[in-house]
Amino acid sequence: MAHTQDNSKTMSRGMQHIIDHAHSLVDATSGELDDRIKSARAALKERLESVKNEYGELEDSLMDTVQTADKFIHVKPYYAIGGTFIVGLFLGWFMSRK
């Protein structure tokens, strides 16, 4: 579980880095007077806000799913092992077909 949280933090930092760069681009073009740049800047700013909200919701949903799976595996480890085995057999059979 700690490994998953580390990956989530790394992914979150990466997304924040991308968002910061996009904000820098928006700020860098703030002095431009061209209508196309103004409209592109406004659209980018609007999309950035939308992406921030969507990413936050996606991250929360993903972490809830991971925590639920972690609890299930701790409560019923043999079910998880058996399910993984069956899925592995199915994938092996499916991939070996020509």
N, C-alpha and C positions, 0 to 999 in steps of 0.2 A: 504494500500500500504506500509506503514511503517513496518507493521508486516512481510510482504513478504521480504522486504529488510533486516530485522533483521534475518530472517531464512536463507536468501541467504548468509549473512555475516557469520553466524554460520557454515553453510555448507562449505563455502569457507575456513574458519579457520580450520575445521576438515580435509578437503582434503589437505591443506597445511601441517598440522601436519603429516599426513600419508606420504606425499611426503618427508618431512624432515627426517622422520625415515628411509625411503628407501635410501635416500642419505647417511645417517649415516651408514647404512649397507654396502653400496658400499664403503665408505671411510674406514670402519673397515677392509674390506677384501683386501685393496689395497696392503698390504705387502705379501700376499699369492702367492706362486709360482706355485701351481698346475694349470694345463691347464683347468681343468673343472671349477675351481673357477674363473679363468680369463675370460672364455667364458660366464659363468653365470653372472659375474659382468658386462661385456660389454653388454650383452643382457638386464640386468636390467636397466642399465644406459640409453640405447637406448629407452627402453619402458617408462621410467620415463619422458624423454623429449617428447615422443609422447603423453603420458597421460596429461602432462601439457598443450600442445596445444589443444588437444581434449576437455579437461575440460574447458579451457577458451572459446572456441567456443560454447560449450554447455551452459555455464553460460550466455554468451551474448545472445544466441538464446532464452533461457528460460526467461530472463529478458525482452526482446523485446515482447515476447508473453504475459507475465504478464502485461506489460504496455499497450499493445493493448487491452487486455480484460478489464483492469481497465478503460480505456477511453471509451470503448463501454458501460460498465455498468453505467458510469456517464452520457453518452449522452442518452441512452435508458434504463432506469432502469426497466421499465415495461416489456420490451422484455426479459430481463435477469430473472426477477421473473417468468414470464410465462414459459420460457424455462426450468427453474429449476423445476417448478411445473410439467410440462409434463414429464420430465425425471424421476422425483420422482415417478409419477404414473406408468410409464412404468417399472421402476425397482421394485416397489412394486408388480405389477402384475406378472412380470417375476419371482420374488423370491417366490411368493406364489403358483406358479404352482407346481404340483407334478409329 
